[in-house]
Amino acid sequence: QTPLKKTNALIAQMGITFLNAYVPSALCCPSRASILTGKYPHNHHVVNNTLEGNCSSKLWQKIQEPYTFPALLKTMCGYQTFFAGKYLNEYGAEDAGGVGHVPPGWSFWYALEKNSKYYNYTLSVNGKARRHGENYSVDYLTDVLANMSLDFLEYKSNFEPFFMMISTPAPHSPWTAAPQYTNRFQNVSAPRNSNFNIHGKNKHWLIRQAKTPMTNSSIQFLDNAYRKRWQTLLSVDDLIEKLVKKLELNGELDNTYIFYTSDNGFHTGQFSLPIDKRQLYEFDIKVPLLVRGPGIKPNQTNKMLVANIDLGPTILDIAGYDLNKTQMDGMSLLPLLRGDKNVTWRSDFLVEYQGEGYNGSDPTCPGLGPGVTHCFPDCVCEDSYNNTYACVRTLSTSWDLQYCEFDDREVFVEVYNLTADPHQINNIAKTIDQEILEKMNYRLMMLQSCSGATCRTPGVFDPGYKFDPRLMFSNHGVRARRFSAQPL
């Protein structure tokens, strides 16, 4: 079963499903910033969900917002643009201009103040605050977003092309389902893969500190969260159906591209972490990506390695904008969407995250020391300031591999061969061939300092890859370099 039956029928079966779509940072704000800018976090500088982490800060507004792909669509390509839903987590914060700030590039702006809610929220309607209460028929956010979107399609100009970004908080917590869906999926529980509720041995300390096995109450909690997330997605499924029907009614469906994706994955019990994201594993960095539109044959799947930094370049490419004029790190997916033969494609990309912690101790978990945040009962903490890592995720004909380094005292390294170990249980950093480690370390350095075209150079397993071991710091071996802490 799935909560997205209509989405599957109307987008996936009518178009293409990318089986290997990822986010370079498994957290809302950095990930959304990557979608908007087409850049890796080290280039847009949004590192976590806080204003200090550059989430919707004045600096972000000044340096990145004018160059997002919607801004280019509106100013350079003559598009009418529409935004509805969750923008960046700190959007509307007093210190960043409040809800009066409307980012450049949007003709119509209906943005949620701050983080995910379903009722009792404030929207910025083209810069003016509009309060919503808790009456389902007029306030349930997923339906409000659907209705605003349908209104836009009804009243927009027919003389200019249009772009819409509808950003539902669902299935984000607090997982409030629409009343008609609160009893659905009663028999559904979180997947019990081989990495469910096991100790994360050979992993960095934040994973090792999780209590194994989890308590019954934690398991009940995460199963319940999983069910509720599915229930909230039923309203998203309805939204998709309404939009597709409206486009069909308007005679616009056949010449409109529709993209469906998410800003991060989510874990529910893997390695005994109850619920959250922010980790480097597949369950947090992998996302759905479904696309239908002109020139896309139905019912296709594609195994190429794609990332959310590719969405901006793809949409600008569709609009006919010259991508060489942008500073984007991603690649246009248009050749893949069209099914072009002999496309040279990347074999790797960068994953990077800067831990969100604070200097105090969590009063409920003094034993863990300072710096931990997002702690659950039983003192299982989901984040800390030294949960800061970078990875190269490689997918080529010969290797399905992830190589990661932590910026912590241990300078911890994790390496997974996903061909043999798809659930990433065995860290093979100590047993893998030293030459591969050195090449991956070198490639990681390259990607962490890349910008624009240099983010698209050949990976370790591409024929065009060049490796100069002299550039390694020989006195330290493979653990040579540290994260350049970019000033924000």
Salt bridges, closest charged atoms under 4 A:
GLU65 OE1 - HIS101 NE2 2.72
ASP139 OD1 - HIS132 ND1 2.90
GLU154 OE1 - LYS246 NZ 2.28
ASP223 OD1 - ARG192 NH1 2.82
ASP238 OD1 - LYS6 NZ 2.67
GLU241 OE1 - LYS6 NZ 3.14
GLU241 OE2 - LYS245 NZ 3.65
GLU252 OE2 - LYS156 NZ 2.63
ASP263 OD2 - ARG32 NE 2.60
ASP276 OD2 - ARG278 NE 2.50
GLU282 OE1 - LYS286 NZ 3.99
GLU282 OE2 - ARG393 NE 2.82
ASP284 OD2 - HIS267 ND1 2.90
ASP310 OD1 - ARG346 NH2 2.72
ASP348 OD2 - ARG443 NE 2.78
GLU352 OE2 - HIS42 ND1 2.83
GLU356 OE1 - ARG278 NH1 3.44
GLU382 OE1 - HIS267 NE2 2.91
ASP383 OD2 - ARG278 NH1 3.41
ASP400 OD1 - ARG393 NH2 2.75
GLU405 OE1 - ARG481 NH1 2.85
GLU405 OE1 - ARG482 NH2 3.70
ASP407 OD1 - ARG482 NE 3.29
GLU410 OE2 - ARG208 NH2 3.19
GLU435 OE2 - LYS439 NZ 3.48
ASP468 OD1 - ARG470 NE 3.12
